[in-house]
Amino acid sequence: MEKRRVHVWISGRVQGVFFRAYTRDAGRSIGVTGWVRNLPDGRVEAVFEGDEEKLKKMIAWCHRGSPLSRVELVDTRDETCTGEFETFTIAY
């Protein structure tokens, strides 16, 4: 199955609510690779690589977020898959 890459920006109450840790755990559970990090403007940014179904699940997860988060907007952009990641991590 062909792999894809999606760059994601999540807005709302997504910092200080363990969003990155839950995203990492969800990414590993779903089976995507990539990273997640906080941005200075209060958003969370992530890159996911995987097959179509796994990416759909991961993006759907981003719309729900961690238990204490309140997601207001999820922006996505398709990019060229590079296959550079071995796992899913939190970037700093």
TAHU-V441762 format. One line per field, one symbol per residue. ss: DSSP state (h for helix, s for strand, l for the rest). phi: phi as a letter, one per 20 degrees, with the letter a starting at -180 (. if undefined). psi: psi as a letter, one per 40 degrees, with the letter a starting at -180 (. if undefined). A space follows every 50 residues. Layout:
BEGIN
ss=???
phi=???
psi=???
END
This chain:
BEGIN
ss=llssssssssssslllllhhhhhhhhhhhhllsssssslllllsssssss shhhhhhhhhhhhhlllllssssssssssllllllllsssll
phi=.feccceccddpecdmcmfffffgffffffoedpbbbedgeneddbcdcr fgfffffffffgfemfgeecfdbcecbfcffdmfddbdceec
psi=hhiihhhihhiageieffddddddddddddfiiaiiiiideeihiihhha idddddddddddddaideighdhhhihhihhdfeidahihi.
END
